[in-house]
Amino acid sequence: MTAPTILIFDSGLGGLTVFREVAAARPDAHFVYAADDAAFPYGSRSEAELVDRVDRVMGDLIAAYEPTVVVIACNTASTLVLADLRRRFSLPFVGTVPAIKPACKASVSKMVSVLGTEATVAREYTKALIRDFAEGCEVTLVGARRLAVMAEAHLRGEPVETGEIAAEIAPCFVNGGTSRTDTVVLACTHYPLLRDRLADAAPWPVTFVDPAPAIARRVVDLIGPSGGPPSAAPSRIHFTSGASPSPALAAALAGYGLYAQTGHPDARYAIP
């Protein structure tokens, strides 16, 4: 059986948390991780601009790599363009949405916060998930303005102050007197990159809900379980800017099993 090619797409490097889980579920697969760093961060762009951007970039990536399945490891892109992509292309797509339903089911205090980008928490899609799946919970929406950028900086080995992280997540922590927030949905794939830092910055312990394991399970549902030994081919990372990573970032990527080389042939697929 031919091993599948799995394309994982994000606006930047937050989808690495999803890649890690999918790669563990299908170690036999060939992986391409595509970071649209030429347009990062998505939260600063209009919906119309993003729809056009992702549609064009995805067409180029699919033509270049011919994937078996595409994982959109980005809440913003998933809520905006996933339906259009499924209509345009015949291959399966797996999206990323805020894990509100499992978080509300698991909450003991019935006080849940959804931590996402400003764009994600403002979208009607997110509010509809709360209406449908809140399970009687009090749900607080928190739009973090800079947390995704902080996560990328942290991955690149740049200093990020705990106080800055604490300020971004502070509105998630609601103390109602007799009960308080016990569950925080990480509604941006960048945020699990800071998971330990988030715990350090939190005023009290909470459960942070990461959607990555559920995404990996969905991929297996669509294309089946591992069908052979782990792939000997290195997983590749594609930056739409065509840039080469710094030595610190290259080392971090290698920790995920991803490799980008200066002058790699994939540079011809840079997408301005």
N, C-alpha and C positions, 0 to 999 in steps of 0.2 A: 504494500500500500504506500502511495506517495505521501510523504509528509506534507502537511499544509503549510502555507505561508500566511502568517498572521501580521497584519499591519495595525499598529497602535498609534493613534493620532492624538495630539494635544496641542494647545496653544504654546506650550513651553515644555517644562520638564516635570510637571506635576504628575503626568501619566506614568512616570516611572513606578509609582506605587501600584498602578494597575498592571503594568508590564511584569513586575515581579511575581504577582499572583498568577497571571495567565501563564507565564513561563514555567512556574512550578506545576501547574495543572497539565500543560502540554510540552514537556521538555523535549519531545521529539520534533517539534515544529521549527520552521525557519521564521525568524522574527525580524521585522523592520519597525523601528520606532521613529516616527516622524514628529519633529518639533517645529511648529510654525513660528520660529523665533523672529522671523522677519516682520511679524505682525503682533508680537507679544507686547503688552498684555491685551487680551480681548476685551476686558472690562472697560477700556477707554474708547471703544469704537461703537458706532451706531449699529443697530440691528441690520439695517439694509446693507451696510458695508460688510458686516460679518457674513451674512448669507451669501453675498457675491464672492467673498474671499474664500470661504470654506468650500463652496461648490467648485470653484476653479482649482484650488489647491488639491482637493480630493480627486478630481479628474486626472490631474497630472500624476499624482502618486499611484493611482490605480493603473494607469497606463504604464508607468515605469516598473512597478513591482508585481503586478498581476496577483494580488492576494486572494486567498481562499475566503477570508473573513476580515472585516475591518472593525476595530474597536475604537469608538470615539470616546477617549478618556478625558472628556471635558464637559462639564455641566452646561456651560454657556453654549457651546456648539451643538450639544445634543438637543437642548430645548428649542433651538432655533432652526436647525437644518436637517435633523435626522429623518423626518418624514420625507423631505424632498430627496435626500440621498437614496432612500429606499425605493422611491419611485423611479429614480434615474438609472440606478444600477441594479443588476440582477443578483449580485452576491449579497450575503447576509451582513448586516450591520448590528453591532451591539452598542447601545448608548449608555450614558451615565446620567442618572437622575438622583436628586437628594434622597437619602435613605430614610425618609420620614416614617414610612409604615413600620419597618422593623424597630426603629428607635422608639416609637410610641408604644409598641407592644412590649418592649423590654423595660420601659421606665417604671420605676416603683413610685416615685413622688408625683408622677404625671405632670412634670414640668420639664419640657424639652426645648432646646434651642437649636436653630438651624443656622450654622455659620457658613456663609458663602460670600461670593463677590457681591458688590452692590447691584450688579446687573442680574445675577441669579435670584437674589431674594426679592427683587422688584417684579419679577415676571409672574404673569398670571398662572403659568404652568406650576410654579412652586406653590402658589396659594391654593390652587386646585388640589394638589397633593395633600395639603393640610386639611382642606374641607373633607376630602374623601377618607383619609387614613389617620386622623388625629387620635382616634380611639379615646376621646374624652380628655386628652391632654391639653394643657395650656402651652401653646407653641410660640416661642419668641423668634422672630426673624432678625438676624444680625448681618448687615453688609459690611464686610471688612474691606477697607479701601486699599491697604498696602500689604496685606498678609501674603498674597501670592508672590509679590515681588520679594518680600523677605524670605520666603521659602526658597526661591531661586538663588538668592544671595547666600543663604546658608549652605545650599548644595555646592555652590562654587567656592566655599571655604572663606567667604567674606564675613566679617563680624556682624551679628544681629543682636541688639541689646534685648535682654529679657523684659525690661520695662516697656519697650516698644511693642513686643508681642502681647504683653499683659494689657496694654491700652487698647489694642485691636480686639481682643476677645472679651474684655470686661463686660460689655452689655449682655453676653451670653449667660451670665451668672445672676440669676434672679432669686432673691431670698424673700419668700412669701410669709415668713414668720414661722408657721407650723411646718412648712415644706419649702424646698428649694430645688433649683435645677440639678438633676442628676444625670442627664444625658445630653450630649452635644453632637449633632449631625455635622460631619465634615463635608459640606456641600461644594467643595472644590477639591479636585484631585491633588492640587499642590499642598494642601494643608497637612496631610499625613507625613509629608517630608519633615514637618516640624513637630511630630507627635510628642516626642520627649520634651521638647521645649514648651509645647502647649501645656503639658502636665505640670512643668515647673512654674509656669506663669499663672496657673489657675489658682483662684483664692480658696478652692476646696476641691477634693477629688470628684471627678465625673467620669462617665463612660463616653469615650469618643468613638463615634460610629463611622467606620471607613467602608465605602461601597465596594472596594476592590475585590474582596473574596466572592461577593455575589456576582460581580462581572465575570470573574473567572469561571464560576459555575455555569453561567449562561453560555459562555463560549463552548464549554464542553457539551452542554445540551445541544448546541447547534451542529458541531462538527465531530462530536464523539470523543471518547477518552483517548489517552496516549496509545498509539498503535505500534510503537517500536522503541528502540534504544534512544537515549538523548542525542540530539543533533550534534554532529561534530562541527557544523558550520557556525562561525561566530555570528552573533546577533549584531545587526547594523543599526546605527543611528543616522538619521537624515535631518539636517538643519535646513530649513527653507531659505535661509540667508546664504547658504553655501559656506558659512564660516567654519573654521576649525576651532574646537574647544581649547580653552586654556589648559596648561598642564594640571592644575588643581581640579578642573572640571573633568578632564579626561580620566583622572584617577578615580573620581567619584563614579563616573559612568562605568568604568571597568569593574567597580564593586557590584554593579548590577548585571555584569556580563555583557555590556554594550561597548562597542568599539567604533571610534571614528578616527580616520587617518588623514593627515594633511595630504592633499592631492588625491584623495580617494576618488574613484570614478563617479561615485554618487554626487560629487560636486557639480557635475553637469546638470543635475536635476534641481539646482537652486531655483527657488520660485520667488521672484521679487514682489 
